[in-house]
Structure formats: C-alpha cells, structure tokens
Amino acid sequence: MFNPFAAFAVVLVIAAAAFYATGKRRLGCWLQVLFPAILYGWVLGDRYIATEAKALCLSVLGLSLLAALRPRWPWLFWAAWLLNAFVCYILLYAIFFWKVFS
C-alpha cells in the first residue's frame, strides 16, 4: 500500500538534513518547516483527530519555524529535526504497521 503523503514526508525530513549538513542551512531549515505545516493542515481539517494531536503538530511547527528563523544555531535545527523525524516515524507506523488503521 503506497501512501504519497508518507513518502513525501520521509523525503522532506531526509532532504532537510542533507541540505543542512552540506552547508545550505537556510534551504534545509525551510524544508524542515514544510512537513509540520502540511501535517498541521491535514490534521486540522479532520474532526476525528484529538485536540492534543493538533496541539502537538502546532508545537512541532513552532519549533521548526523558530529553527528556520535562526539557521546558524545547529543545536536548534537538530532538535527540531529529531522531533520531525519522530513524528514522521509515528506517521509511518500508524499508516503501515498499526493493524487498527488497516
């Protein structure tokens, strides 16, 4: 079962780290903002998703945006990246491996 959103999320998270590590910090930081922004827009439109999940997506978006506004702070970028990677992992687990959703 192929999910284009999940594939796009994985590509965004990996591309953000690759651009940041190769010296294109500003591009890597702004690519990192796209994943939680799209995810927040996706969960905001669904009335069955809990308010806590929406608040988590909003906090991840805020941290990623703060990291994008401060691209010379590597610790902030990597903290936001780890949080994005964890949320991406949860998304992939829920889509592909959790039997309740399939």
C-alpha positions as CSV (number, residue, x, y, z in Angstrom):
1,M,0.0,0.0,0.0
2,F,1.6,3.2,-1.2
3,N,0.8,6.5,0.6
4,P,2.1,9.6,-1.2
5,F,2.0,11.8,1.9
6,A,4.1,9.4,3.8
7,A,6.7,9.2,1.0
8,F,6.7,12.9,0.7
9,A,7.2,13.3,4.5
10,V,10.2,11.0,4.5
11,V,11.8,12.7,1.5
12,L,11.3,16.1,3.2
13,V,12.8,15.1,6.5
14,I,15.8,13.4,4.8
15,A,16.3,16.3,2.4
16,A,16.3,18.9,5.1
17,A,19.1,17.1,7.0
18,A,21.0,16.6,3.8
19,F,20.8,20.3,2.8
20,Y,21.7,21.5,6.3
21,A,24.7,19.1,6.5
22,T,26.1,20.2,3.1
23,G,26.1,23.8,4.0
24,K,22.8,25.0,2.6
25,R,21.4,25.8,6.0
26,R,18.7,28.2,5.1
27,L,17.2,25.8,2.5
28,G,17.4,22.9,4.9
29,C,15.7,24.9,7.6
30,W,12.8,26.0,5.4
31,L,12.4,22.5,4.0
32,Q,12.0,21.3,7.6
33,V,9.1,23.7,8.1
34,L,7.1,22.2,5.2
35,F,6.5,18.8,6.9
36,P,4.8,20.1,10.1
37,A,2.9,22.8,8.1
38,I,1.4,20.2,5.8
39,L,0.8,17.8,8.6
40,Y,-1.0,20.5,10.7
41,G,-3.2,21.5,7.8
42,W,-4.0,17.8,7.3
43,V,-5.0,17.2,10.9
44,L,-6.8,20.5,11.3
45,G,-9.3,19.5,8.7
46,D,-10.1,16.2,10.4
47,R,-12.7,16.4,13.2
48,Y,-11.9,12.9,14.5
49,I,-8.3,13.7,15.4
50,A,-7.9,14.7,19.1
51,T,-7.1,18.3,20.1
52,E,-3.9,17.1,21.7
53,A,-2.6,15.8,18.4
54,K,-3.4,19.1,16.8
55,A,-1.5,20.9,19.6
56,L,1.5,18.6,19.1
57,C,1.5,19.4,15.4
58,L,1.3,23.1,16.2
59,S,4.2,22.9,18.7
60,V,6.4,20.9,16.2
61,L,5.5,23.6,13.6
62,G,6.5,26.4,16.0
63,L,9.9,24.7,16.8
64,S,10.6,24.2,13.1
65,L,9.7,27.8,12.3
66,L,12.0,29.0,15.1
67,A,14.8,26.9,13.7
68,A,14.2,28.3,10.3
69,L,14.4,31.8,11.6
70,R,17.7,31.0,13.3
71,P,19.6,28.9,10.7
72,R,23.0,29.4,12.4
73,W,22.0,27.6,15.6
74,P,22.7,24.0,14.7
75,W,21.5,22.6,18.1
76,L,18.1,24.1,17.4
77,F,17.9,22.7,13.9
78,W,18.9,19.2,15.0
79,A,16.4,19.3,18.0
80,A,13.6,20.3,15.6
81,W,14.8,17.7,13.1
82,L,14.8,14.9,15.7
83,L,11.3,15.9,16.7
84,N,10.2,16.0,13.0
85,A,11.8,12.6,12.4
86,F,10.0,11.2,15.4
87,V,6.6,12.5,14.2
88,C,7.4,11.1,10.8
89,Y,8.2,7.7,12.4
90,I,4.8,7.8,14.2
91,L,3.1,8.7,11.0
92,L,4.7,5.8,9.1
93,Y,4.0,3.4,11.9
94,A,0.3,4.4,12.0
95,I,-0.1,4.1,8.2
96,F,1.8,0.9,7.5
97,F,2.2,-1.1,10.6
98,W,-0.7,-0.5,13.0
99,K,-3.4,-3.0,12.3
100,V,-6.2,-0.9,13.7
101,F,-5.9,1.5,10.8
102,S,-5.7,-1.1,8.1
